[in-house]
Amino acid sequence: MTEPTIFENLEKQAGSNINMYLAVERTRMASERTLFSLIRTGFTIAGGGVLITNILAGDNWVTWLTALFSAIFVTVGFAFILVALHRYHQVVAKIEKHDGIDPIPSRLISTLVVLLQLTFVFVLVVFFLE
């Protein structure tokens, strides 16, 4: 007896409509790629705030002004990430309503991203307190 092929397994999972199953999988993977790219962009913006802090602090700028510039960039970056997470949860909810499977637990992604944001804020606070 031979092992079933990938397409035979898909037929079992998707029933008779393989095209619909594959379309849902493509949508799911596209939403994950979009989420991760938006998270990367948000952390890049927030990292730009830290870079501005390092550059301006070295040029003897006013401390509160340096902190303000940094805080604006970090806030915008984190807001970007939170909006991306919210949008991802909306898309996953629509997909789950359709076929009930979530490939990467969205709560796990949200928890890890929030922990990363808190770590980032902690590092900034320690930097300014030095």
Phi and psi restraints in degrees (value plus and minus 20) as a CYANA .aco file:
   2 THR   PHI    -112.2   -72.2
   2 THR   PSI     137.8   177.8
   3 GLU   PHI     -93.0   -53.0
   3 GLU   PSI     127.0   167.0
   4 PRO   PHI     -88.4   -48.4
   4 PRO   PSI     126.8   166.8
   5 THR   PHI     -95.9   -55.9
   5 THR   PSI     151.5   191.5
   6 ILE   PHI     -79.9   -39.9
   6 ILE   PSI     -61.2   -21.2
   7 PHE   PHI     -90.1   -50.1
   7 PHE   PSI     -52.2   -12.2
   8 GLU   PHI     -87.1   -47.1
   8 GLU   PSI     -58.7   -18.7
   9 ASN   PHI     -84.6   -44.6
   9 ASN   PSI     -59.7   -19.7
  10 LEU   PHI     -83.3   -43.3
  10 LEU   PSI     -60.4   -20.4
  11 GLU   PHI     -80.9   -40.9
  11 GLU   PSI     -59.1   -19.1
  12 LYS   PHI     -85.2   -45.2
  12 LYS   PSI     -64.4   -24.4
  13 GLN   PHI     -92.3   -52.3
  13 GLN   PSI     -61.7   -21.7
  14 ALA   PHI    -115.1   -75.1
  14 ALA   PSI     -25.2    14.8
  15 GLY   PHI      54.3    94.3
  15 GLY   PSI    -159.0  -119.0
  16 SER   PHI    -108.0   -68.0
  16 SER   PSI     -29.8    10.2
  17 ASN   PHI    -127.1   -87.1
  17 ASN   PSI      57.7    97.7
  18 ILE   PHI     -87.1   -47.1
  18 ILE   PSI     -57.4   -17.4
  19 ASN   PHI     -80.0   -40.0
  19 ASN   PSI     -60.7   -20.7
  20 MET   PHI     -85.7   -45.7
  20 MET   PSI     -62.7   -22.7
  21 TYR   PHI     -81.1   -41.1
  21 TYR   PSI     -65.4   -25.4
  22 LEU   PHI     -86.7   -46.7
  22 LEU   PSI     -55.2   -15.2
  23 ALA   PHI     -84.8   -44.8
  23 ALA   PSI     -60.9   -20.9
  24 VAL   PHI     -84.7   -44.7
  24 VAL   PSI     -61.1   -21.1
  25 GLU   PHI     -83.7   -43.7
  25 GLU   PSI     -61.4   -21.4
  26 ARG   PHI     -82.8   -42.8
  26 ARG   PSI     -62.0   -22.0
  27 THR   PHI     -83.6   -43.6
  27 THR   PSI     -62.7   -22.7
  28 ARG   PHI     -83.0   -43.0
  28 ARG   PSI     -65.7   -25.7
  29 MET   PHI     -87.3   -47.3
  29 MET   PSI     -56.6   -16.6
  30 ALA   PHI     -85.6   -45.6
  30 ALA   PSI     -59.1   -19.1
  31 SER   PHI     -88.1   -48.1
  31 SER   PSI     -54.9   -14.9
  32 GLU   PHI     -88.1   -48.1
  32 GLU   PSI     -62.4   -22.4
  33 ARG   PHI     -81.3   -41.3
  33 ARG   PSI     -63.3   -23.3
  34 THR   PHI     -83.1   -43.1
  34 THR   PSI     -63.4   -23.4
  35 LEU   PHI     -79.0   -39.0
  35 LEU   PSI     -69.0   -29.0
  36 PHE   PHI     -86.3   -46.3
  36 PHE   PSI     -54.9   -14.9
  37 SER   PHI     -90.4   -50.4
  37 SER   PSI     -56.5   -16.5
  38 LEU   PHI     -89.2   -49.2
  38 LEU   PSI     -56.8   -16.8
  39 ILE   PHI     -83.3   -43.3
  39 ILE   PSI     -64.4   -24.4
  40 ARG   PHI     -79.9   -39.9
  40 ARG   PSI     -62.9   -22.9
  41 THR   PHI     -84.4   -44.4
  41 THR   PSI     -62.0   -22.0
  42 GLY   PHI     -81.9   -41.9
  42 GLY   PSI     -63.2   -23.2
  43 PHE   PHI     -89.5   -49.5
  43 PHE   PSI     -49.4    -9.4
  44 THR   PHI     -86.4   -46.4
  44 THR   PSI     -62.8   -22.8
  45 ILE   PHI     -83.0   -43.0
  45 ILE   PSI     -65.5   -25.5
  46 ALA   PHI     -83.6   -43.6
  46 ALA   PSI     -59.6   -19.6
  47 GLY   PHI     -84.0   -44.0
  47 GLY   PSI     -52.3   -12.3
  48 GLY   PHI     -81.4   -41.4
  48 GLY   PSI     -55.1   -15.1
  49 GLY   PHI     -83.7   -43.7
  49 GLY   PSI     -60.7   -20.7
  50 VAL   PHI     -87.0   -47.0
  50 VAL   PSI     -60.2   -20.2
  51 LEU   PHI     -82.4   -42.4
  51 LEU   PSI     -62.8   -22.8
  52 ILE   PHI     -80.2   -40.2
  52 ILE   PSI     -60.7   -20.7
  53 THR   PHI     -80.1   -40.1
  53 THR   PSI     -66.0   -26.0
  54 ASN   PHI     -85.1   -45.1
  54 ASN   PSI     -60.7   -20.7
  55 ILE   PHI     -89.5   -49.5
  55 ILE   PSI     -68.0   -28.0
  56 LEU   PHI     -93.2   -53.2
  56 LEU   PSI     -52.1   -12.1
  57 ALA   PHI     -86.8   -46.8
  57 ALA   PSI     -51.6   -11.6
  58 GLY   PHI     -93.7   -53.7
  58 GLY   PSI     -40.9    -0.9
  59 ASP   PHI    -117.0   -77.0
  59 ASP   PSI      -3.4    36.6
  60 ASN   PHI      39.2    79.2
  60 ASN   PSI      19.5    59.5
  61 TRP   PHI     -92.4   -52.4
  61 TRP   PSI     144.3   184.3
  62 VAL   PHI     -84.5   -44.5
  62 VAL   PSI     113.1   153.1
  63 THR   PHI     -80.4   -40.4
  63 THR   PSI     -63.3   -23.3
  64 TRP   PHI     -87.8   -47.8
  64 TRP   PSI     -53.0   -13.0
  65 LEU   PHI     -89.2   -49.2
  65 LEU   PSI     -60.7   -20.7
  66 THR   PHI     -82.1   -42.1
  66 THR   PSI     -64.6   -24.6
  67 ALA   PHI     -83.8   -43.8
  67 ALA   PSI     -57.4   -17.4
  68 LEU   PHI     -84.6   -44.6
  68 LEU   PSI     -67.8   -27.8
  69 PHE   PHI     -78.6   -38.6
  69 PHE   PSI     -65.4   -25.4
  70 SER   PHI     -83.1   -43.1
  70 SER   PSI     -64.7   -24.7
  71 ALA   PHI     -82.9   -42.9
  71 ALA   PSI     -57.4   -17.4
  72 ILE   PHI     -83.4   -43.4
  72 ILE   PSI     -68.0   -28.0
  73 PHE   PHI     -84.0   -44.0
  73 PHE   PSI     -63.8   -23.8
  74 VAL   PHI     -84.5   -44.5
  74 VAL   PSI     -61.3   -21.3
  75 THR   PHI     -84.1   -44.1
  75 THR   PSI     -65.1   -25.1
  76 VAL   PHI     -83.4   -43.4
  76 VAL   PSI     -62.4   -22.4
  77 GLY   PHI     -81.4   -41.4
  77 GLY   PSI     -64.9   -24.9
  78 PHE   PHI     -89.8   -49.8
  78 PHE   PSI     -55.9   -15.9
  79 ALA   PHI     -83.0   -43.0
  79 ALA   PSI     -59.7   -19.7
  80 PHE   PHI     -77.3   -37.3
  80 PHE   PSI     -65.1   -25.1
  81 ILE   PHI     -86.7   -46.7
  81 ILE   PSI     -63.2   -23.2
  82 LEU   PHI     -85.5   -45.5
  82 LEU   PSI     -58.5   -18.5
  83 VAL   PHI     -84.5   -44.5
  83 VAL   PSI     -60.6   -20.6
  84 ALA   PHI     -82.7   -42.7
  84 ALA   PSI     -63.3   -23.3
  85 LEU   PHI     -82.7   -42.7
  85 LEU   PSI     -62.3   -22.3
  86 HIS   PHI     -81.9   -41.9
  86 HIS   PSI     -64.9   -24.9
  87 ARG   PHI     -83.8   -43.8
  87 ARG   PSI     -60.5   -20.5
  88 TYR   PHI     -82.0   -42.0
  88 TYR   PSI     -63.0   -23.0
  89 HIS   PHI     -82.0   -42.0
  89 HIS   PSI     -56.6   -16.6
  90 GLN   PHI     -83.8   -43.8
  90 GLN   PSI     -65.3   -25.3
  91 VAL   PHI     -85.1   -45.1
  91 VAL   PSI     -64.7   -24.7
  92 VAL   PHI     -82.9   -42.9
  92 VAL   PSI     -58.6   -18.6
  93 ALA   PHI     -82.2   -42.2
  93 ALA   PSI     -60.0   -20.0
  94 LYS   PHI     -85.3   -45.3
  94 LYS   PSI     -61.3   -21.3
  95 ILE   PHI     -87.9   -47.9
  95 ILE   PSI     -62.9   -22.9
  96 GLU   PHI     -82.7   -42.7
  96 GLU   PSI     -57.3   -17.3
  97 LYS   PHI     -81.5   -41.5
  97 LYS   PSI     -53.0   -13.0
  98 HIS   PHI     -95.9   -55.9
  98 HIS   PSI     -72.2   -32.2
  99 ASP   PHI    -150.3  -110.3
  99 ASP   PSI     -18.0    22.0
 100 GLY   PHI      54.7    94.7
 100 GLY   PSI      -6.5    33.5
 101 ILE   PHI    -141.1  -101.1
 101 ILE   PSI     112.4   152.4
 102 ASP   PHI    -136.6   -96.6
 102 ASP   PSI      89.6   129.6
 103 PRO   PHI     -85.2   -45.2
 103 PRO   PSI     -64.8   -24.8
 104 ILE   PHI    -135.7   -95.7
 104 ILE   PSI     101.3   141.3
 105 PRO   PHI     -76.7   -36.7
 105 PRO   PSI      98.3   138.3
 106 SER   PHI     -86.9   -46.9
 106 SER   PSI     -48.5    -8.5
 107 ARG   PHI     -87.9   -47.9
 107 ARG   PSI     -54.7   -14.7
 108 LEU   PHI     -85.2   -45.2
 108 LEU   PSI     -64.2   -24.2
 109 ILE   PHI     -80.7   -40.7
 109 ILE   PSI     -67.1   -27.1
 110 SER   PHI     -80.8   -40.8
 110 SER   PSI     -63.7   -23.7
 111 THR   PHI     -82.5   -42.5
 111 THR   PSI     -64.8   -24.8
 112 LEU   PHI     -85.5   -45.5
 112 LEU   PSI     -59.7   -19.7
 113 VAL   PHI     -87.7   -47.7
 113 VAL   PSI     -61.7   -21.7
 114 VAL   PHI     -84.9   -44.9
 114 VAL   PSI     -60.3   -20.3
 115 LEU   PHI     -82.2   -42.2
 115 LEU   PSI     -59.1   -19.1
 116 LEU   PHI     -85.4   -45.4
 116 LEU   PSI     -59.5   -19.5
 117 GLN   PHI     -84.4   -44.4
 117 GLN   PSI     -62.8   -22.8
 118 LEU   PHI     -83.0   -43.0
 118 LEU   PSI     -59.3   -19.3
 119 THR   PHI     -82.9   -42.9
 119 THR   PSI     -61.8   -21.8
 120 PHE   PHI     -80.8   -40.8
 120 PHE   PSI     -65.7   -25.7
 121 VAL   PHI     -84.2   -44.2
 121 VAL   PSI     -61.0   -21.0
 122 PHE   PHI     -79.0   -39.0
 122 PHE   PSI     -64.2   -24.2
 123 VAL   PHI     -83.1   -43.1
 123 VAL   PSI     -60.8   -20.8
 124 LEU   PHI     -83.9   -43.9
 124 LEU   PSI     -62.1   -22.1
 125 VAL   PHI     -83.5   -43.5
 125 VAL   PSI     -64.4   -24.4
 126 VAL   PHI     -82.5   -42.5
 126 VAL   PSI     -58.4   -18.4
 127 PHE   PHI     -81.4   -41.4
 127 PHE   PSI     -64.5   -24.5
 128 PHE   PHI     -94.9   -54.9
 128 PHE   PSI     -44.1    -4.1
 129 LEU   PHI    -102.0   -62.0
 129 LEU   PSI     -34.4     5.6
